[in-house]
Amino acid sequence: MEKGLSLKQKNKEALQVYNELIKWKTIGGLSYLKIGQLLKKIKEEKLYKYLGEGSEEFEDFESFLKTPEINMELRKAYYLIQIWDTFCEKLGFKEEELAGIPWTSLRVLLPVVRKENARELVEKARTLNRTHLETEIKALKSGLVTLNDLSNCKHQEVTEFHYFRCNFCGERFQEPPKGAKIIKKQYGFFKKTK
């Protein structure tokens, strides 16, 4: 802001910048839906094959996603496709109704959203932060009704998970990559094994 502006002028400039920010946030909030729609079409119709015939980059959908112009993880692409398919095609939401909701919040809803609860869950995705939304979804998945029910859970049944995680990039594997050093966690400390 320029020095010497009156309070009224500063307020006008601040509102203008704020409104432009909201406009771009809304556009950004709609872009993931359009990306999901277009990725679905490209994948289902195998349109990637016609973008660079003979090029290995376009032999399959995953290779297409790795091109510098797209540069998207396969998992994220599938989430965006699923969000478009579920919320817009199957449940009939208009893109504008989902504007401003982060795609990651809609992703959290995917396992539990149904026609009968869709409006309520989308509203929760719009108003709750991610942590509270995930807590609500956990409760819904487990059959618990209230947050109090969830906090009073006795944890009578648990699932054990085993996986290997790269200590550099964080990627997870069911089997350790060939040649990787395996570091076992023992009593809070890590121990290298051969």
C-alpha positions in Angstrom: 0.0 0.0 0.0 1.2 3.5 -0.8 2.0 5.8 2.0 -0.2 8.9 2.4 -3.4 7.2 1.5 -6.4 8.0 3.6 -8.1 5.3 5.7 -10.9 5.2 3.2 -8.5 4.6 0.3 -6.6 2.0 2.2 -9.9 0.2 3.0 -10.9 0.3 -0.6 -7.6 -1.1 -1.8 -7.7 -3.8 0.9 -11.2 -4.8 -0.1 -10.2 -5.0 -3.7 -7.2 -7.2 -3.0 -9.3 -9.3 -0.7 -12.0 -9.8 -3.3 -9.5 -10.8 -5.9 -8.0 -13.3 -3.5 -11.4 -14.8 -2.9 -12.0 -15.0 -6.6 -8.8 -16.9 -7.3 -9.4 -19.1 -4.3 -12.8 -20.0 -5.7 -11.2 -20.6 -9.2 -8.5 -22.8 -7.6 -11.2 -24.6 -5.6 -13.0 -25.5 -8.8 -9.9 -26.5 -10.8 -9.4 -29.9 -9.1 -13.0 -30.9 -10.1 -12.3 -30.0 -13.8 -8.9 -31.7 -13.6 -10.7 -34.9 -12.3 -13.2 -34.7 -15.1 -10.6 -34.3 -17.7 -8.3 -37.0 -16.3 -11.3 -39.4 -16.2 -12.0 -38.8 -19.9 -8.3 -39.1 -20.8 -8.0 -42.4 -18.8 -11.2 -44.0 -19.9 -10.9 -43.2 -23.6 -7.1 -43.7 -23.5 -6.6 -40.3 -25.1 -3.0 -40.1 -23.8 -2.0 -42.6 -26.5 -2.8 -40.0 -29.2 -0.8 -37.2 -27.6 2.6 -38.6 -28.6 2.2 -41.7 -30.7 5.3 -43.9 -30.5 6.6 -42.1 -27.4 7.0 -44.2 -24.2 5.7 -41.3 -22.2 2.2 -41.9 -23.5 2.0 -45.7 -23.5 0.0 -45.8 -20.3 -1.9 -43.5 -18.0 0.7 -43.5 -15.3 3.5 -42.5 -17.8 1.3 -39.8 -19.1 0.9 -38.4 -15.5 4.7 -38.3 -15.1 5.2 -36.0 -18.0 6.7 -32.6 -17.0 3.5 -30.8 -18.1 1.2 -32.9 -15.9 3.6 -34.1 -13.2 1.0 -35.7 -10.9 1.1 -38.7 -8.6 -1.0 -41.6 -9.8 -2.8 -41.7 -6.4 -3.8 -38.1 -6.6 -5.0 -38.5 -10.1 -7.2 -41.4 -9.1 -8.6 -39.4 -6.1 -9.4 -36.4 -8.3 -11.2 -38.7 -10.8 -13.1 -40.4 -8.0 -14.1 -37.1 -6.5 -15.4 -35.9 -9.8 -17.2 -39.2 -10.5 -18.7 -39.5 -7.0 -19.8 -35.9 -6.2 -20.6 -34.5 -9.7 -21.6 -37.5 -11.8 -23.2 -39.9 -9.3 -24.5 -37.5 -6.6 -25.3 -34.6 -8.9 -23.5 -31.8 -7.2 -22.8 -28.7 -9.4 -19.1 -27.6 -9.4 -20.1 -24.3 -7.8 -21.6 -26.2 -4.8 -18.2 -27.7 -4.1 -16.2 -24.5 -4.6 -14.0 -23.6 -1.7 -13.9 -27.2 -0.3 -10.4 -28.6 -0.4 -10.1 -31.8 -2.5 -8.5 -33.5 0.4 -11.6 -32.9 2.5 -13.8 -34.4 -0.2 -11.4 -37.3 -0.5 -12.0 -38.0 3.3 -15.7 -38.4 2.5 -15.4 -40.9 -0.3 -15.6 -44.1 1.8 -18.9 -43.0 3.5 -20.7 -40.6 1.3 -24.1 -41.8 0.0 -27.0 -40.1 -1.6 -28.9 -39.9 1.7 -26.0 -38.2 3.6 -24.2 -36.4 0.9 -25.5 -32.9 1.5 -24.8 -33.1 5.3 -21.3 -34.5 4.7 -20.4 -31.9 2.1 -21.5 -29.1 4.5 -19.2 -30.7 7.2 -16.4 -30.7 4.7 -17.0 -27.0 4.0 -17.2 -26.0 7.7 -14.9 -28.3 9.7 -11.2 -28.4 9.6 -9.5 -31.6 8.4 -8.8 -33.0 11.8 -12.4 -32.6 13.0 -13.8 -33.9 9.7 -11.6 -37.0 9.9 -12.8 -37.6 13.4 -16.4 -37.3 12.3 -15.8 -39.7 9.4 -14.1 -42.2 11.8 -17.1 -42.1 14.0 -19.4 -42.6 11.1 -17.4 -45.6 9.8 -17.3 -47.2 13.2 -21.0 -46.7 13.9 -20.3 -44.3 16.7 -22.8 -41.4 16.7 -21.2 -38.6 18.7 -17.6 -37.3 19.3 -18.2 -38.4 23.0 -18.8 -42.0 21.8 -15.5 -41.8 19.9 -13.5 -40.4 22.8 -14.9 -43.1 25.1 -14.0 -46.0 22.8 -12.5 -49.0 24.7 -10.4 -50.1 21.6 -11.5 -53.7 22.0 -10.5 -54.6 18.5 -7.3 -53.3 16.7 -5.6 -54.1 13.4 -1.8 -54.6 13.2 0.0 -53.1 10.3 3.4 -54.1 8.9 5.2 -52.1 6.2 8.6 -50.6 5.3 9.0 -46.9 5.0 11.9 -45.1 3.3 13.6 -42.9 5.9 14.5 -40.4 3.2 11.3 -39.8 1.1 8.7 -41.5 3.3 7.4 -43.9 0.6 5.9 -47.1 2.0 6.4 -50.7 0.8 4.9 -54.1 1.6 8.3 -55.6 0.9 11.7 -53.9 1.4 13.2 -52.7 -1.9 16.1 -54.8 -3.1 19.4 -53.7 -1.5 17.8 -51.4 1.1 19.2 -51.4 4.6 16.5 -52.4 7.1 16.5 -50.4 10.3 14.4 -52.0 13.1 12.8 -49.9 15.8 13.4 -51.5 19.2 12.1 -50.0 22.4 12.0 -46.5 21.0 15.4 -46.7 19.4 16.4 -47.6 15.9 18.9 -50.4 15.2 20.5 -51.0 11.8 20.4 -54.6 10.5 22.3 -56.1 7.6 
